[in-house]
Amino acid sequence: MTLLLTIDTWRRDIISDFINNQTYQEWQEKSNNAQLINNGNIPKWNQALELINILPKGDIKLDSPYIKITSPAISKNLLESALRKLKPWRKGPFMFNDVILESEWQGDMKWQRLINHILPLKGRRVLDVGAGNGYFSLRMAMEGAEFVLGIEPFLLFNYQFRALKSLIELPLNISLLSLRLEEMTKAPLFDSVFSMGVLYHQRDHMSHLSDLGQMMAPKAELILETLVVEGERGYMLVPDGRYARMRNVYCLPSIETLKSWLIEANFHNIRVVNVCKTTIQEQRRSSWIGENTASLEDFLDPLDSSLTIEGYPAPTRAIIICQN
Ligand SMILES: C[S@@+](CC[C@H](N)C(=O)[O-])C[C@H]1O[C@@H](n2cnc3c(N)ncnc32)[C@H](O)[C@@H]1O
């Protein structure tokens, strides 16, 4: 009892002012250092942010499937040309007054597949691992989360997030740090932890699962979304080279294999809540990606859409929810 009380008090103390706690400060320092890298695009991205930062801020709300930011008196041309300097926009979609940003991914489709299965996010502390530009982190914050921390190592997506956040009048309780999960000092601070589209990019999937577990408060929920293949327990696909033109895809397990990994990593109450093939409505060509608008349609075998262009099974994604 005393121990429980102590842990609870400790946890409440740390989280009450989340971003002032020492662990958060350490993460932030690492994130700041990570952003000091050389990247030839930084002047262009900074130019976009400078333009966006001086624009009037607006309200944020959902106009499904868009996250809609409405603000008075924004020049459509100016905003659109600034946002286009931050291409490729993989995650979204967004609407800024009458500028419609059709990202490559129609993120609302994934959100609809999971939202009715997870514990309500209201009042919860949420970690979104591999958050991209923060589209899903924003959706989490809009559900009333107490605090959402997104982590995303890819620099451009951090710039996109800054652009989005600076257009919002009352910033939601959300931040995005430029970090990889494995670089974070581990602390069991989060009630809901999301890892979506990240596991198959890890060289060491077990260590990713263990790292996720270490960020979870007691009785927290993990929402894991990842690519899977058909097969028995023990089966996994290790692509030789690219998978659907993606680099760094290390391992695609069968659902039973994935469940066995989760059990090995000490998760329980494992529920598979959705399995579906990715469609060209969800991952689509868009001028917001860049000059090369290639998307899923171009990554599948032109004669047999059940296969990728490399001859592997076409992308199928599963959502698994479990507890630590
Ligand atoms: C396929 S995207 C998924 C984005 C978003 N979560 C979604 O579901 O659409 C994977 C993202 O995870 C990031 N990522 C990859 N490995 C990571 C790691 N170890 N820690 C944090 N983020 C990582 C990548 O930079 C990339 O932006």
The ligand as an SDF file (V2000), in Angstrom:
LIG
                    3D

 27 29  0  0  0  0  0  0  0  0999 V2000
    5.4230    4.8070  -41.9950 C   0  0  0  0  0  0  0  0  0  0  0  0
    5.6230    6.2200  -40.9860 S   0  0  0  0  0  0  0  0  0  0  0  0
    4.1810    6.1540  -39.9870 C   0  0  0  0  0  0  0  0  0  0  0  0
    3.6940    7.4970  -39.5390 C   0  0  0  0  0  0  0  0  0  0  0  0
    2.4000    7.4600  -38.7090 C   0  0  0  0  0  0  0  0  0  0  0  0
    2.6580    6.9170  -37.4030 N   0  0  0  0  0  0  0  0  0  0  0  0
    1.3380    6.6770  -39.3940 C   0  0  0  0  0  0  0  0  0  0  0  0
    0.8530    5.6830  -38.8280 O   0  0  0  0  0  0  0  0  0  0  0  0
    0.9510    7.0250  -40.5080 O   0  0  0  0  0  0  0  0  0  0  0  0
    6.8690    5.7210  -39.8280 C   0  0  0  0  0  0  0  0  0  0  0  0
    7.5290    6.8890  -39.1320 C   0  0  0  0  0  0  0  0  0  0  0  0
    8.2650    6.3980  -38.0160 O   0  0  0  0  0  0  0  0  0  0  0  0
    9.4880    7.0700  -37.9280 C   0  0  0  0  0  0  0  0  0  0  0  0
   10.4060    6.1480  -37.2070 N   0  0  0  0  0  0  0  0  0  0  0  0
   11.0720    5.0820  -37.7110 C   0  0  0  0  0  0  0  0  0  0  0  0
   11.7960    4.4780  -36.7380 N   0  0  0  0  0  0  0  0  0  0  0  0
   11.5550    5.1650  -35.5940 C   0  0  0  0  0  0  0  0  0  0  0  0
   12.0130    5.0330  -34.2440 C   0  0  0  0  0  0  0  0  0  0  0  0
   12.8630    4.0640  -33.9180 N   0  0  0  0  0  0  0  0  0  0  0  0
   11.5750    5.9080  -33.3150 N   0  0  0  0  0  0  0  0  0  0  0  0
   10.7010    6.8970  -33.6610 C   0  0  0  0  0  0  0  0  0  0  0  0
   10.2500    7.0760  -34.9270 N   0  0  0  0  0  0  0  0  0  0  0  0
   10.6640    6.2260  -35.8860 C   0  0  0  0  0  0  0  0  0  0  0  0
    9.8840    7.3520  -39.3690 C   0  0  0  0  0  0  0  0  0  0  0  0
   10.7630    8.4550  -39.4900 O   0  0  0  0  0  0  0  0  0  0  0  0
    8.5340    7.6090  -40.0310 C   0  0  0  0  0  0  0  0  0  0  0  0
    8.1920    8.9670  -40.0780 O   0  0  0  0  0  0  0  0  0  0  0  0
  1  2  1  0
  2  3  1  0
  2 10  1  0
  3  4  1  0
  4  5  1  0
  5  6  1  0
  5  7  1  0
  7  8  2  0
  7  9  1  0
 10 11  1  0
 11 12  1  0
 11 26  1  0
 12 13  1  0
 13 14  1  0
 13 24  1  0
 14 15  1  0
 14 23  1  0
 15 16  2  0
 16 17  1  0
 17 18  1  0
 17 23  2  0
 18 19  1  0
 18 20  2  0
 20 21  1  0
 21 22  2  0
 22 23  1  0
 24 25  1  0
 24 26  1  0
 26 27  1  0
M  CHG  2   2   1   9  -1
M  END
$$$$
